[in-house]
Amino acid sequence: MRHLLSLMHQYSLVMIILMVWQLVVATGLLPDYLLPSPWQIMQALFEDARLLAHHAKYTLITAFIGTAIGLVLSFVLSIVMDLSRPFRQSVYPLILLNQTIPTIAIAPLLVIWLGYGILPKVVLVVLSVFFPMTIALLDGYRSVSREALDLFRSMKATTYQTYRHLKLPYSMGYFFTGLKVSLSYALISAVIAEWLGGYHGLGVYMTRVRKSYELDNMFAVIFLISFLTLALIAFVKWLERRVMSYQHKE
């Protein structure tokens, strides 16, 4: 009960906005063909639930595969960059440049180069999650105190032991922070890639309903993407509490 009240308090502003939105449309201040009411959006969401679930499955698969590959690459590159300062100084500008390129600009090129299958979508997700994860892990490694590093050196710890027992545990908080950002980027990137070409996915669904001016369905898929993103972030928070239980004792 306490958690339910806390959740309601946390999203009280969102609930107020939705109620005002419903009132504005219901009173005719804005026509529903321009801005569907939250009730109409929920109706569209339930009426098309099976089709939305079908498309959401492909978007989530793309997001998960791209995030998994991005995580592996981020771990490997972040460790190499942490071990070699010259390598870090030469690679960091490229990583930063990758982040400055708008997703919507590179997505059409990936579709042209790699086709309409899942590959260009996965590549776009990898590019989107790669930067926040790599930077988060690097910051985590650098948060280790000099005293702790000196202690491990005095005990003749190997590089593997230093990362396994010191740097990686220290960086877990940074890792989960980067993972929350990366998952939100992953879903958005997957949807954007699906806008530009494909046969399945929420982005494909959005393109179809936009062309037929079904704004209630358009908002329904936006609501669904927001819900999925919040659900994934909530899962990461739960996982963080389990992994870092020593910092989340209640």
NORPENOR-V121995 format. One record per pair of residues at least 12 apart in sequence whose ideal C-beta (glycine too) atoms are under 6 Angstrom apart, sorted by the first residue. I is the first residue (numbers start at 0). J is the second residue. Records with the same first field share a line. If there is no record, write none. Layout:
BEGIN
I=J, J
END
This chain:
BEGIN
17=37
20=37
21=36, 37
24=36
35=214, 215, 218
39=215
40=215, 218, 219
43=215, 216, 219
44=219
51=223
54=199, 200, 201, 204
55=201
57=199, 200
58=189, 200, 201
61=117, 120, 121, 189
62=124, 185, 186, 189
64=121
65=121, 124, 125, 185
66=128, 185
68=125
69=125, 128, 129
73=129, 132, 133
76=133
77=133, 136, 137
81=140
94=130
98=130
102=188, 191
103=191
106=123, 191, 192, 195
107=195
109=122, 123
110=195, 196
115=196, 197
120=189, 192
123=188, 192
124=185, 188, 189
127=184, 188
128=181, 184, 185
131=177, 180, 181
132=177, 181
135=173, 176, 177
136=170
138=173
139=170, 173
140=166, 170
142=169
143=166, 169
147=165
151=165
171=243
175=239
178=235
179=232, 235
182=231
183=228
186=228
190=202
194=206
201=220
204=220
205=220
END
